[in-house]
Amino acid sequence: MTTPSSSQNRRSWIKTFVLGSASVVAGGLPGTTPLLAEITPGAAPADIIPLPVSQYPALLNAGGSVRVEFTTDQATYRPILINRGTGNAFYAMDSACKHAGCIVQPYDSGLGRVRCLCHGSRYDIAGRVTQGPALEDLTAFNTSYNATTGVLSIHVPGLNLAIRSVAVQSQQVSGAPRLALKLSGFPFASYRVRYAATPTASTTVVPFATTPTGTANQTSIRLTPATTYSPTLYVDATGTRGFYVIELMLTEY
């Protein structure tokens, strides 16, 4: 099996795909409200990757193709291959070839194929096998595209990224609370926390601590066996009300 080395230079993108919302102060008292998440009918919100197509130039035109990954542990998740068909048709699939598991190449619009360089298997734009030795189609993921927002939603079963709980850890000298955000993640994936005053406002990166009383000066965390795959991040709120977003780092493969 031959795959590109994880040490290769890659173009990194930060994408938000599960939104957790916490009301820092409710009724004048510290508290929390239920978490909000992007909802796609028939799929768990924590299994959805909302991907802004405009940030991937190759996907702006028919025949465009990209591969993205969110962990360097290929035993957990292989890169996701995303191809654009005509109009607003998109195809997303696991990039592992069905013959021996090699990572297939992006779609070649000139030749009309996705090719596996290991043993020559070929697939069409939708991931259907057209030439062996592979005998099965690539594993497809359901997608939906919102032409108004330009967001492509990809349903990856079992992704299960979510903020598990939001709690008020303590009160700061200013009176604003320190929030404890507990999340579940994947081995070797990196995460950040962003804040917005309202659900539709632009978000900004906020620092956090990894201990209840530590200084909030960390802006990202990479989950390894030496840390934990379900960390609690401690964020010092800057106002009386806010919305917090857990972000996962996607990398163009």
C-alpha positions, -999 to +999 in steps of 0.1 A: +000+000+000+014+034-010+000+067+003+014+102+004+035+107+035+019+125+064+050+148+066+043+163+032+034+200+031-003+205+031-026+234+028-046+238+060-081+250+063-101+256+094-138+245+091-165+247+116-189+217+114-206+214+147-219+245+165-224+244+202-243+273+218-241+283+255-260+311+271-234+323+296-259+341+318-296+333+319-321+353+340-291+371+358-277+338+370-249+316+355-263+288+335-264+270+302-289+265+274-293+234+252-266+231+225-275+241+189-262+222+159-267+224+121-295+200+113-297+178+082-328+156+079-320+120+083-285+125+098-272+132+133-260+168+135-226+156+149-221+135+117-223+165+094-194+184+078-206+218+064-180+228+038-181+263+022-174+255-014-160+290-021-130+282+000-120+254-024-114+269-058-113+235-075-150+229-066-163+261-082-165+245-116-178+212-130-152+185-129-133+200-100-120+177-073-103+179-039-093+155-011-095+167+025-086+150+058-089+158+094-065+134+110-032+120+102-041+086+117-052+069+085-065+039+104-092+062+118-103+082+087-089+083+052-091+115+032-126+124+018-127+128-020-151+155-032-160+158-069-183+184-085-205+173-114-226+195-136-247+222-120-250+218-083-243+180-082-216+170-057-202+136-049-183+128-017-167+094-009-140+076+011-108+078-009-097+043-001-096+021-032-117-011-028-090-033-041-061-029-015-070+003+003-046+027-014-057+064-015-071+072-050-062+103-070-085+133-074-110+131-103-093+139-137-119+158-157-099+155-189-098+117-187-132+114-169-119+091-142-106+087-106-075+065-107-058+044-081-020+045-088-013+013-069-029-013-092-048+007-118-084+005-106-106+033-121-138+050-109-162+075-124-169+109-110-195+094-086-170+068-073-185+039-093-159+013-104-153+012-142-121-008-143-106-034-119-089-051-102-114-033-077-148-050-078-167-025-056-176+012-058-159+037-035-179+042-002-201+072-009-213+098+016-247+115+013-244+152+004-267+182+002-259+216-013-274+249-003-270+271-034-280+302-014-252+299+013-228+279-009-224+253+018-220+216+009-231+194+038-214+159+039-229+132+061-200+110+075-216+082+096-200+078+130-182+111+129-199+120+161-181+153+169-200+174+194-196+194+225-207+169+252-214+194+279-211+231+288-209+241+324-199+272+344-166+263+360-161+294+382-166+332+383-139+356+372-130+388+390-149+407+364-180+386+372-181+368+339-179+330+342-152+306+331-169+279+309-159+243+308-165+229+273-162+191+271-158+177+236-151+143+219-125+142+192-103+119+171-067+108+176-042+132+162-068+157+151-064+194+160-092+217+174-098+253+182-125+274+200-142+304+184-166+329+198-195+350+183-218+374+201-247+361+180-253+329+160-249+348+127-220+370+136-184+364+125-164+343+149-130+350+164-105+325+179-105+326+217-078+311+240-085+284+265-069+265+293-068+227+297-071+228+335-098+244+357-074+271+371-048+273+343-041+305+323-063+306+292-034+311+267-037+281+244-053+286+209-054+250+196-051+215+209-040+183+191-054+151+206-028+124+213-026+095+237-005+117+259-035+140+263-070+127+259-095+122+231-123+138+252-107+169+267-124+197+286-114+232+275-118+261+299-128+294+283-130+328+300-162+345+288-158+381+278-194+391+280-228+381+295-239+361+266-222+343+237-220+314+213-190+291+211-178+269+182-156+239+183-135+238+151-117+209+136-087+215+113-092+202+078-061+197+056-061+196+018-045+163+011 
